[in-house]
Amino acid sequence: MDIRRYEQKDEPHWLIEQLYLNMGALLLDAATLGIDAVPMEGADLKALDEEFELRSKGYTAVAVISLGYRSEDDFNADLPKSRFDEKTIITKA
């Protein structure tokens, strides 16, 4: 027990990796339900800690995901997107 905490001493890093696995599931689930979702960088995580008194509860903010529905007036939603060709990004063995 507590291998990450006492033996490998990488518990904070390991916990963040677990969080990113769950974030991926959240993003996929939201898309399945037709809910727009996007992970956000540059958020003031310290401000979130303070606003929700996270540190006093033993927590800290690590990441932010925005969930919602795009505006019907979003001109960008229907514009063509630049994507790599499937053969460029997927290797089949």
C-alpha positions as CSV (number, residue, x, y, z in Angstrom):
1,M,0.0,0.0,0.0
2,D,1.0,3.6,-0.5
3,I,3.7,2.7,-3.0
4,R,3.3,6.0,-4.8
5,R,3.6,8.0,-1.6
6,Y,6.4,6.2,0.3
7,E,8.4,4.0,-2.1
8,Q,8.3,5.8,-5.5
9,K,7.6,9.2,-3.9
10,D,5.7,10.4,-6.9
11,E,2.1,10.6,-5.6
12,P,1.3,14.1,-6.7
13,H,2.5,13.4,-10.2
14,W,0.7,10.1,-10.3
15,L,-2.6,11.7,-9.1
16,I,-2.4,14.3,-11.8
17,E,-2.0,11.5,-14.4
18,Q,-5.1,9.8,-13.0
19,L,-6.9,13.1,-13.3
20,Y,-6.1,13.4,-17.0
21,L,-7.5,10.0,-17.6
22,N,-10.7,11.1,-16.0
23,M,-10.7,14.3,-18.0
24,G,-10.5,12.3,-21.2
25,A,-13.5,10.3,-20.1
26,L,-15.4,13.4,-19.3
27,L,-14.7,15.0,-22.6
28,L,-15.8,11.8,-24.5
29,D,-18.9,11.5,-22.4
30,A,-19.9,15.1,-22.9
31,A,-19.5,14.7,-26.7
32,T,-21.6,11.6,-26.6
33,L,-24.4,13.6,-24.8
34,G,-24.0,16.5,-27.3
35,I,-22.5,18.8,-24.8
36,D,-19.6,21.0,-25.9
37,A,-16.5,20.6,-23.7
38,V,-13.0,22.0,-23.8
39,P,-10.0,21.7,-21.5
40,M,-8.7,25.1,-20.7
41,E,-5.1,26.3,-20.1
42,G,-4.0,29.4,-18.4
43,A,-6.7,29.3,-15.7
44,D,-5.8,30.9,-12.4
45,L,-5.8,27.7,-10.3
46,K,-4.9,29.6,-7.1
47,A,-8.0,31.8,-7.5
48,L,-10.1,28.6,-7.8
49,D,-8.4,27.2,-4.7
50,E,-9.3,30.4,-2.8
51,E,-12.9,30.8,-4.2
52,F,-13.9,27.2,-3.3
53,E,-11.6,27.0,-0.1
54,L,-10.0,23.9,-1.6
55,R,-6.7,24.0,0.3
56,S,-8.5,24.1,3.7
57,K,-10.2,20.9,2.6
58,G,-6.9,19.3,1.6
59,Y,-7.4,19.8,-2.2
60,T,-6.0,22.0,-4.9
61,A,-7.2,22.8,-8.4
62,V,-5.2,21.2,-11.2
63,A,-7.1,21.7,-14.4
64,V,-10.3,23.3,-15.8
65,I,-12.8,22.0,-18.3
66,S,-15.6,24.2,-19.7
67,L,-18.9,22.5,-20.4
68,G,-21.9,24.0,-22.2
69,Y,-23.6,24.5,-25.6
70,R,-22.2,26.7,-28.4
71,S,-24.2,29.7,-29.5
72,E,-26.4,29.3,-32.6
73,D,-24.6,32.4,-33.9
74,D,-21.2,30.8,-33.7
75,F,-19.8,31.5,-37.1
76,N,-16.7,29.5,-36.4
77,A,-18.6,26.2,-35.8
78,D,-19.3,25.6,-39.5
79,L,-16.0,26.8,-41.0
80,P,-13.8,24.2,-42.5
81,K,-11.1,22.9,-40.1
82,S,-7.5,22.0,-40.8
83,R,-6.9,18.3,-40.0
84,F,-4.1,16.0,-40.8
85,D,-4.9,13.1,-43.2
86,E,-5.7,9.8,-41.4
87,K,-2.6,8.1,-43.0
88,T,-0.4,10.8,-41.5
89,I,-1.5,10.3,-37.9
90,I,-2.5,6.6,-37.7
91,T,-0.1,3.7,-38.3
92,K,-1.6,0.3,-38.9
93,A,0.6,-2.7,-38.1
